[in-house]
Amino acid sequence: MNSSFDRRRFLKAIGVSLALPVLESFPAASASRLVKAPAKAKRLVCVGANLGLHGPSLFPSETGANWSLTPLTRPLVQHRESFSLFSGLDHRANNGHNEWDNYLCGRKVGDVSLDQIAAEAIGKDTRHGSLQLSAGKGSFRQKMVYNRAGVPLPMIERPSVVYQMLFGMPDNLERTEYLIKSGRSSLDKVTDEAKSLRGWVSAADREKLDEYFSSVRDLEQRMQRQLKGLREPRPEVDYKLPAFDPIAPTLMLENQALMYDLMALALETDSTRVITMFLPGLGEVFTINGETLSAGYHALSHHGNNEGMIEDLLKVETQHMLLLSGFLDQLKRKRDIEGQPLLDSTIVMWGAGMGDASRHSNTNLPIILAGGGFQHGKHHAFDRNEPGAPLLGDLYVTMLQQLGLEQDRFSNATRNMNQYLA
């Protein structure tokens, strides 16, 4: 069936993207159902490190609650009862940097990512359905978040831009309003094109088009909220940014610290309930506590078991854990509208799409899960080679269920891991 109609024709207006639905000739991402079950968690934060962590320095040899601290869990010691550590989980996907992107997607890169499934349900009532951040400039080829059309969503690298989005007013309200209204006009045009297809597509494709029209109605509502929110007062926060944005690769750790601050403020003010942050890993040579490391971050991750390189690598990774610890501190101090610590109702996952950067292995991914009303404090270890061993997607099903979604599968995962977190 030939047609000049392009199913990847997108509208781009104020960060909103739309695509026509995937029809019979194209694989479709599985859909999740909207929130129906009681939700114990209300917010989701996913952090992804490009180069992962040094597994032997993260995972303890013991399982259960009585595990010994390791070099990379020691910075999190005060939160020991607030997080769970998982080893042996992955998506059973291919190895290599190009497959890192499946971290939040499941086995296939480009399937809708975990955060976007959650945002469809819990992000509808906030000014920003989701935020995609990057702690400075990263590799152009590395992606983390994908929508249902398989399109990677751009990540914001500058803390000042994030701050302006959350707490500033548009410089030109009239122009911003015009752009949104123009997007709505273009939306009408693409919808008319989709309606014209109904007469000559198959019955299955007509069902897909009906799903598409439902999505269009949802998008129209989101754009209406954008219009309404343009002139609404922004939350006032007592926070001052530095005079410049630390976006140079060598300032990635400084950028990360600012992003964590802004993420905590965004959750506290209910500006959004879904946030992702990518932690780049290029050739930058860090200076930590006044000491310049022996090689670039990426080179250190390819240590080849050289003790000196591992020692320097752990200095970087320890900073990652210290910054995560500081973020958890903030979520414990800050309160939701019910007066409870934000962490109690916020799922925070720190992980990666690569388990061993030295070997480009995407197995045994480092997964730290905190908050969200789960029972924590344990190390859960699995042998991926055993029949019936859980997948990382099984944990994602549990996370989505905790957020109130009626979800029973994710990518190639068809179970949940509720029993490990109850």
C-alpha positions in Angstrom: 0.0 0.0 0.0 1.7 3.2 -1.1 0.8 6.6 0.1 2.6 10.0 0.3 1.3 10.3 3.9 4.2 10.2 6.3 3.4 8.6 9.7 6.4 10.4 11.2 5.1 13.8 10.5 5.5 15.7 13.7 4.2 18.9 15.1 6.6 20.8 17.3 5.2 23.6 19.4 6.5 24.4 22.8 8.0 21.0 23.3 5.0 19.1 22.1 5.5 16.3 19.5 2.8 14.4 17.7 3.0 11.4 15.3 0.4 9.5 13.4 -0.2 6.0 14.9 1.8 3.0 13.9 -0.3 0.9 11.5 -0.2 -2.7 10.5 3.0 -2.5 8.5 4.9 -1.1 11.4 5.6 -2.6 14.9 3.7 -0.8 17.7 4.8 -0.2 21.2 2.6 -1.9 23.8 0.1 0.5 25.4 -0.3 0.9 29.1 -3.6 1.5 30.8 -4.4 4.7 32.7 -4.3 5.0 36.4 -7.0 2.9 38.0 -5.5 1.2 41.0 -4.7 3.0 44.2 -1.3 4.6 43.9 1.2 4.4 46.7 3.7 6.5 44.8 2.9 9.8 42.9 6.2 10.7 41.3 9.0 9.1 39.3 12.7 10.0 38.9 15.0 8.0 36.7 18.8 8.7 36.6 20.9 7.0 34.0 24.7 6.9 34.0 26.3 6.5 30.6 29.2 4.5 31.9 27.4 2.6 34.7 29.3 1.7 37.9 32.2 -0.6 38.7 30.2 -3.7 39.7 32.7 -5.3 42.2 32.8 -2.0 44.1 29.0 -1.7 44.2 27.5 -5.1 44.8 28.1 -6.8 48.2 28.7 -10.5 48.4 25.8 -10.9 50.9 22.1 -10.8 50.0 19.1 -9.8 52.1 19.2 -7.2 54.7 22.5 -8.0 56.3 24.8 -7.0 53.5 28.2 -5.3 54.1 28.9 -1.8 52.9 31.0 -1.5 49.7 33.0 1.4 48.4 30.1 2.7 46.3 27.3 2.0 48.9 29.2 3.7 51.7 28.2 7.2 50.6 24.6 6.1 50.9 24.9 4.6 54.3 22.4 7.1 56.0 19.8 6.0 53.5 20.4 2.2 53.9 16.8 1.6 54.9 15.4 3.8 52.2 16.8 2.0 49.1 17.1 -1.4 47.6 20.0 -2.7 45.6 19.5 -5.1 42.6 22.2 -7.2 40.9 21.7 -9.6 38.0 18.9 -7.6 36.2 19.0 -6.5 32.6 16.9 -6.6 29.5 18.6 -9.6 27.8 19.6 -7.2 25.0 22.7 -6.9 22.9 26.0 -5.4 24.2 27.6 -2.1 23.3 27.2 1.6 23.6 24.5 1.7 21.0 22.3 -0.6 23.1 22.7 1.6 26.2 19.6 3.4 25.1 17.4 0.5 26.0 17.9 1.3 29.7 14.3 2.7 30.1 12.9 1.1 26.9 13.3 -2.6 27.5 14.8 -5.0 25.1 14.3 -2.9 22.0 15.8 0.6 21.7 13.1 3.0 20.6 10.1 1.4 22.4 8.3 3.9 24.6 10.4 4.4 27.8 9.3 3.8 31.3 9.1 7.4 32.3 6.8 8.3 29.3 4.4 5.5 30.2 4.3 6.9 33.7 3.9 10.5 32.4 0.8 9.6 30.4 -0.9 8.7 33.6 0.6 10.9 36.4 1.8 13.9 34.4 -1.5 15.1 33.0 -2.2 17.5 35.8 1.1 19.3 36.1 2.5 22.2 34.0 5.2 19.9 32.7 4.2 16.4 31.9 7.8 15.3 32.2 11.3 16.8 32.3 14.3 15.3 30.4 17.6 16.6 31.7 21.3 15.9 31.0 24.1 16.9 33.4 25.9 18.9 30.8 26.9 17.9 27.2 27.0 14.3 26.4 27.5 12.1 23.3 25.2 13.1 20.5 24.4 9.4 19.8 23.3 8.5 23.3 19.5 8.8 24.0 17.5 7.9 27.1 13.8 8.8 26.7 11.5 7.7 23.8 7.9 8.5 23.1 5.4 6.1 21.7 6.3 7.0 18.1 9.9 5.9 18.8 11.3 9.4 18.8 14.0 10.3 21.3 13.1 13.3 23.4 15.7 16.1 23.7 17.4 16.6 27.0 18.0 20.0 28.6 21.7 20.5 29.5 21.7 24.0 31.0 20.4 24.5 34.6 19.5 28.1 33.8 17.1 26.8 31.1 15.5 24.4 33.5 15.1 27.1 36.1 13.5 29.5 33.6 11.1 26.7 32.5 10.0 26.0 36.0 10.0 29.4 37.7 10.3 32.1 35.1 7.8 33.7 32.8 8.2 33.6 29.0 9.9 36.7 27.7 7.2 37.3 25.2 3.8 35.9 26.3 2.0 37.0 23.2 4.5 35.1 20.9 4.4 32.0 23.1 0.7 32.0 23.0 0.7 32.4 19.2 3.1 29.4 18.8 0.9 27.2 20.9 -2.2 28.2 19.0 -0.4 27.6 15.8 0.5 24.2 16.9 -3.2 23.5 17.7 -4.1 24.7 14.2 -1.5 22.3 12.6 -2.9 19.6 14.9 -6.3 20.0 13.3 -4.7 19.7 9.8 -2.9 16.4 10.6 -6.1 15.1 12.3 -8.1 15.8 9.1 -5.4 13.8 7.1 -5.8 10.9 9.5 -9.5 11.0 9.1 -9.2 10.8 5.4 -7.3 7.5 5.7 -10.2 5.7 7.4 -11.9 4.8 4.1 -9.0 2.8 2.6 -7.1 1.2 5.5 -7.8 -2.2 7.0 -10.1 -2.8 10.0 -7.1 -3.2 12.3 -5.6 0.1 11.1 -9.0 1.8 11.7 -8.7 0.7 15.3 -5.3 2.2 15.4 -6.6 5.4 14.0 -9.3 5.5 16.7 -6.6 5.1 19.3 -4.8 8.0 17.6 -7.9 10.3 17.8 -8.0 9.5 21.5 -4.4 10.5 21.8 -5.1 13.7 19.9 -7.8 14.7 22.3 -5.4 14.2 25.1 -2.8 16.3 23.4 -5.3 19.0 22.8 -6.1 19.1 26.5 -2.4 19.3 27.3 -2.0 22.2 24.9 -5.0 23.9 26.5 -3.3 23.5 29.9 -0.2 25.2 28.4 -2.3 28.1 27.2 -4.0 28.4 30.6 -0.7 28.2 32.5 1.1 30.9 30.5 -0.2 33.7 32.6 -0.4 31.8 35.9 2.0 32.9 38.6 5.1 30.7 38.9 6.1 29.1 42.2 8.4 31.2 44.2 11.6 29.5 45.4 14.5 30.6 47.5 17.2 29.4 45.2 19.9 31.2 43.4 21.8 29.8 40.4 25.5 30.5 39.8 26.5 33.2 37.3 27.2 30.6 34.6 26.0 27.3 33.4 28.5 24.5 34.1 27.9 22.6 30.8 31.6 21.9 29.9 32.2 18.2 30.1 34.8 18.7 32.9 32.1 20.4 35.0 29.6 17.5 34.7 29.6 16.9 38.5 28.9 20.5 39.2 26.1 20.5 36.7 24.7 17.3 38.2 24.6 18.9 41.6 22.5 21.9 40.3 20.2 19.6 38.4 19.5 17.6 41.5 18.6 20.8 43.3 16.2 21.9 40.5 14.7 18.4 40.4 13.9 18.5 44.1 12.4 22.0 43.7 10.3 20.8 40.7 8.9 18.0 42.7 8.3 20.1 45.7 6.3 22.7 43.8 4.5 20.0 41.8 5.7 21.5 38.6 6.2 18.0 37.3 6.0 14.5 38.6 8.2 12.7 36.1 11.9 13.5 35.7 14.8 11.8 33.9 18.5 12.8 34.1 21.3 11.5 31.9 24.8 11.5 33.3 27.2 11.8 30.3 30.5 10.0 30.1 33.1 11.4 27.6 36.8 11.9 27.7 36.7 14.7 30.3 39.5 14.6 32.9 38.0 15.5 36.3 39.7 17.4 39.2 38.2 16.0 42.4 39.1 17.5 45.8 42.0 19.3 44.2 43.4 16.2 42.5 43.4 15.9 38.7 42.8 12.3 37.8 45.2 10.2 35.7 42.9 9.9 32.6 39.5 10.9 31.2 36.3 9.4 32.6 35.6 7.3 29.6 39.2 5.9 29.5 39.0 5.1 33.2 35.8 3.1 32.6 37.8 1.0 30.2 40.3 0.1 33.0 41.1 -3.5 31.9 41.3 -4.3 35.6 44.2 -1.9 36.1 44.2 -1.1 39.8 45.3 2.5 39.4 42.7 3.3 36.8 40.0 1.6 38.9 41.1 3.7 41.9 40.6 6.9 39.9 37.3 5.6 38.4 35.9 5.1 41.9 36.7 8.7 42.8 34.3 9.8 40.0 31.7 7.1 40.9 31.9 8.0 44.5 30.9 11.5 43.6 27.9 10.2 41.7 26.8 8.4 44.9 27.4 11.4 47.1 25.3 13.5 44.8 22.5 10.9 44.8 22.7 10.8 48.6 22.3 14.6 48.7 19.3 14.3 46.5 17.7 11.7 48.7 18.4 14.0 51.7 16.5 16.8 50.0 13.5 14.5 49.3 13.4 13.5 52.9 13.5 17.1 54.1 11.0 18.5 51.6 7.3 17.8 52.3 4.3 17.1 50.0 0.9 18.7 50.5 0.0 16.1 53.1 3.1 17.0 55.1 4.9 13.8 54.4 8.5 13.5 53.1 8.6 13.7 49.3 10.7 10.5 49.2 7.9 8.5 50.7 5.8 9.0 47.6 8.6 9.4 45.0 10.2 6.5 43.2 13.9 7.2 42.6 15.8 4.8 40.3 19.5 5.3 39.7 20.9 2.9 37.1 22.4 2.5 33.6 22.1 0.7 30.3 25.6 -0.7 30.7 26.7 -3.1 33.4 30.5 -3.2 32.7 31.8 -0.4 30.5 35.3 -2.0 30.4 33.8 -4.9 28.4 30.9 -3.0 26.8 28.6 -5.5 28.6 25.0 -4.6 29.0 24.3 -7.4 31.5 24.0 -7.2 35.3 23.0 -3.5 35.3 23.6 -1.4 38.4 20.1 -0.7 39.8 19.5 1.3 43.0 15.8 1.9 43.8 14.8 4.3 46.6 11.6 5.7 48.1 8.2 5.4 46.6 6.5 3.6 49.5 8.4 0.3 49.0 10.0 -1.8 51.7 13.7 -1.3 51.3 17.0 -2.1 52.9 17.9 -5.3 51.0 20.3 -6.5 48.3 18.4 -8.7 45.8 20.8 -10.7 43.7 19.8 -12.9 40.7 21.6 -15.3 38.4 20.4 -14.2 34.9 21.4 -17.7 33.6 18.9 -19.5 35.7 15.5 -20.4 34.1 12.9 -18.0 35.2 15.3 -15.3 36.4 13.6 -11.9 36.5 14.2 -9.2 34.0 14.7 -5.5 34.7 11.4 -5.0 32.9 9.7 -7.0 35.7 10.9 -4.4 38.2 9.5 -1.7 35.9 6.1 -3.4 36.0 6.3 -3.2 39.8 7.3 0.5 39.6 4.4 1.3 37.3 1.9 -0.6 39.5 3.2 1.3 42.5 2.3 4.5 40.6 -1.3 3.2 40.2 -1.1 1.9 36.6 -2.7 -1.3 35.7 0.4 -2.7 34.0 1.2 -6.4 33.7 4.1 -6.4 31.2 6.9 -4.2 30.0 8.8 -5.1 26.7 9.9 -8.7 27.1 9.0 -8.8 30.8 5.6 -10.3 31.8 5.8 -10.5 35.6 6.4 -8.1 38.5 8.8 -8.1 41.4 6.3 -7.0 44.0 7.3 -9.8 46.4 10.8 -8.3 46.8 9.6 -4.8 47.8 6.7 -5.6 50.0 
